[in-house]
């Protein structure tokens, strides 16, 4: 899917997709060799909605082949000092996220909650962390996805159109 997205956006000259096991990232890349790491990791830790352990959707959604700790450890290994780590996750996992990032000297710098509708509980969180940075967290205004009519908000439309 990543390769398809790169092709659809004509970014082949700028982005190279590497398919590998993030738990073995040290066998694929030199330590501290990146300035930016992005991740959309599996969110779920329980059996809710879980199918076969090797089903692609289960692997993408549940911590079957990697954990939050594995993801953060890989980012720590890959990032140069002051490198940025971007991740989307579920708000209910924030305590674990804070703990894991701190254990790997990745400081939360920005956080933005995503709400499906105004007044509804956030269901996603965008995170930016920096390696070996000073402590200072900016909490940005929430991103509201849909308006009262169920249509995308202007901000979401602008994101999709950029």
C-alpha positions in Angstrom: 0.0 0.0 0.0 2.9 2.4 0.8 4.5 1.8 -2.6 1.1 2.3 -4.3 0.7 5.6 -2.4 4.2 6.8 -3.4 3.4 6.0 -7.1 0.0 7.7 -7.0 1.6 10.8 -5.7 4.5 10.7 -8.1 7.1 10.6 -5.2 9.3 7.8 -6.4 12.3 10.1 -6.8 11.9 11.3 -3.2 10.6 8.3 -1.2 12.0 4.7 -1.1 9.8 2.1 0.7 11.8 -0.5 2.6 9.8 -3.6 3.7 11.3 -5.2 6.8 10.9 -6.1 10.4 11.1 -3.1 12.6 12.3 -5.3 15.4 15.4 -5.9 13.3 16.0 -2.3 12.2 19.6 -2.5 13.3 20.2 -5.0 10.5 18.8 -2.7 7.8 20.1 0.8 8.8 23.0 2.4 10.6 22.2 3.8 14.1 21.1 7.4 14.2 20.9 7.7 10.4 17.5 9.5 10.0 16.3 13.0 10.9 12.6 12.0 10.7 10.7 8.8 11.5 6.9 8.4 11.0 4.8 5.6 12.2 1.2 4.4 12.2 1.6 1.5 14.6 -0.9 -1.1 15.7 -3.1 0.5 18.3 -4.9 -2.4 20.1 -3.5 -4.5 22.9 -6.5 -6.7 23.7 -8.5 -9.2 21.6 -11.3 -6.7 20.7 -12.1 -7.3 17.0 -9.1 -9.6 16.6 -9.1 -12.2 13.8 -6.5 -14.7 12.9 -3.1 -13.7 14.4 -1.5 -13.7 10.9 -4.4 -11.9 9.1 -3.1 -8.6 7.6 -5.8 -6.5 9.3 -5.1 -8.1 12.6 -1.4 -7.4 12.2 -2.0 -3.8 11.3 -4.4 -3.1 14.2 -3.2 -5.3 17.0 0.2 -5.7 18.7 0.7 -9.2 17.2 4.2 -8.8 15.6 5.3 -5.6 17.4 4.5 -3.6 20.4 4.4 0.1 21.2 7.8 -0.4 22.9 9.2 -2.0 19.8 8.1 1.0 17.6 9.6 3.6 20.0 12.8 1.6 20.4 13.2 1.4 16.6 12.6 5.2 16.3 15.2 5.7 19.1 17.7 3.6 17.2 17.1 5.3 13.8 16.9 9.0 14.9 19.9 11.3 15.1 20.0 13.8 18.0 17.1 16.2 17.8 15.5 14.1 15.1 11.7 14.1 14.9 9.4 11.2 15.5 5.8 11.5 14.3 3.2 9.0 15.3 -0.6 8.6 15.3 -2.2 6.5 18.0 -5.2 6.1 20.3 -5.6 8.5 23.2 -6.3 5.7 25.7 -2.7 4.6 25.2 -1.2 8.1 26.1 0.2 7.0 29.5 2.1 4.2 27.9 3.2 6.4 25.0 4.6 9.1 27.4 6.4 6.4 29.4 7.9 4.7 26.4 9.1 7.9 24.8 10.7 9.1 28.0 12.5 5.8 28.4 14.1 6.3 25.0 14.9 10.0 25.5 12.3 11.1 23.0 10.5 14.2 24.3 6.9 14.9 23.4 7.0 18.3 21.7 3.5 18.6 20.1 0.2 16.7 20.6 -3.1 17.1 18.8 -6.2 15.2 19.5 -8.5 14.2 16.7 -12.3 14.3 17.3 -14.7 12.6 14.8 -17.3 15.4 15.6 -17.2 18.5 17.8 -18.1 17.6 21.3 -17.2 14.0 20.9 -14.4 12.2 22.7 -11.2 12.2 20.7 -10.5 8.8 19.0 -6.9 9.5 17.7 -3.9 11.5 18.7 -1.1 13.0 16.6 2.3 13.1 18.3 5.6 14.8 17.5 8.6 13.9 19.7 12.2 14.9 19.4 15.3 12.9 20.4 17.4 14.3 23.3 15.3 17.5 23.4 14.4 19.7 26.3 11.0 19.2 27.9 8.3 21.4 26.5 4.9 20.2 25.2 2.6 22.2 23.1 -1.0 20.9 23.0 -2.6 22.1 19.8 -6.3 22.7 19.3 -8.2 19.5 18.4 -8.8 18.6 14.8 -12.5 18.1 14.2 -13.0 15.7 11.3 -16.7 16.2 10.5 -19.3 19.0 10.9 -22.8 18.7 12.2 -24.0 17.6 8.8 -21.4 14.7 8.7 -19.3 16.5 6.0 -15.6 16.9 6.3 -14.7 20.2 8.0 -12.9 22.9 6.0 -9.6 22.1 7.8 -9.8 18.4 6.9 -10.8 19.3 3.3 -7.7 21.6 3.2 -5.5 18.7 4.4 -6.8 16.3 1.7 -6.4 19.0 -1.0 -2.9 20.0 -0.1 
